[in-house]
Amino acid sequence: MAQPITKIYVVNNAGFVLNFEIRWSDGKGHWFTVDWNSGNYPINQTRETPDLGTLGVPNNAPVNVKVHAVAGKENDGDESVTYVAGSTGTATYTVAGTTLHYSVHLND
């Protein structure tokens, strides 16, 4: 099982304004996007999700982020994590690069 978490942080170390949303999988290859978005934020800032269960993510679901570069492209996180209700874990992804060439890396 991937890292058990309840919240996700995304650090903007990229050279652009971004926002992100949360996606979860049913384990059968289908991904669903929750009705929540971080809102736009600039370089050198971090945004945090609420508890993923409050966003409708099912317990034990694989979860990932989809980052949107404002005036650029979209990228998914390089690894998924697992939402586990009641856990104390968090995941932090770091975004680095430019609007057309950037990475979304899950920190250790």
Disulfide bonds with the S-S distance in Angstrom:
none
